[in-house]
Amino acid sequence: MEAPMALFRRVAARAGRPVTLSFEGRAIRATSGDSVLAALLENGALIRRLEFGREPRAGFCLMGACQDCWVWSAEGGRIRACTTEVGDGMILSAEPQLPAGSDG
């Protein structure tokens, strides 16, 4: 399987420490201080698809107002990827994960 292409490229150097998180089972490298959305887009991760045309979607407003960048944390609950800072060891998914053994 071919690695996804980054949707965005960092243009300014960051001085934070490196962190690794997981999105949909894939390791994502980021820099401390990055937003989750910036890390996902820089690593080519797809958050969701448009409901009508199936085109890729990501954050829309980039300030926490539009609700388009929700991702789910393994710790429970959803977070806004555009306003949440990355954390080392975060486990995230595009859809809520059902508990093991549930029928959904």
N, C-alpha and C positions, 0 to 999 in steps of 0.2 A: 504494500500500500504506500502510495506516495505521500510524503509529509505535506500538510497544508501550507499554503503560501501565506505569509504575513499580510494582513490587510493594511497595516500601517508600519512606518519605520520611525524609530526614535531619531530625532534631529539634534537633541541636546544631551550632552553627557550627564549621567546621574552619578552621585557620589555615595548613595546608600549601599547597604550591604545586600548581597544576593540572597534571594529567597526562592523557594520552590513550593508551588501549590499544585493541586490536581484538579483538572476539569474534565469531566466525562472519562475518567480513568487515564488521562494523558498528563504527563508531567509538564508544567508550565514554569519557565524561569522568569523571574521578575526582579525588580529592585525595590528594596524597602522604600516606602513613600509613594509607589505607584498605586493607582486605583486598580481594582480588579478588572474593570473594563479595559483600561490601557494595556494591562498584561495579557488579557485574552486576545485583544485585537492584534497586538504586536506579535503574538505567537500563532496567528491564523485560526484561532478557535471561532466556531460558529455558535452564537448564542441561541438564535431561533430563525425560523423562516416566516416570510410574509404569509398570512393565512390564505390569501386569494391567489397569488401567483407563484408561491413557493420560493421567491427570491430570498437570498440571505438578508438577515436584519441584525442590527446591533443596537447600541444605545442611540437615541435620537436627539434628546435635548442636552445630554451630558452634564446635567445639573440636578438630577433627582426628581424632576417634575413629571416626566412623561410616562413612567412605569414600563418603558420598553426594554430595560436592561436587567430585569429581575433574574437572579440565579438562586439556586437552593444550596444551602450549606448542609453538610453531613451532621453538623451539630444541631440541626433543626431550624426550620424557618427559612424565609427567603431574605435576600439582601439586594440592595441596589448596587450593581457592579460599578456604576459611574461615581458613586460617592463613598464606597467602602475601600479602605486601604488594604493592600495585600498583607497576608500574614503567612509566615513559614509554616508549611504543613496543612494549610487549608485544603479541604476536600469539597469541591463544588460540582454541581450538575445543572444542566439546562432545564430539567424537569424535576419535580419533587420525587424523591425516592420512597417507595413503599417499604414498610418494615418487612423483614424476612418472614416468610410464611403467610403473608396476607394475600388475599385473593384479588384485591384491587377493586 
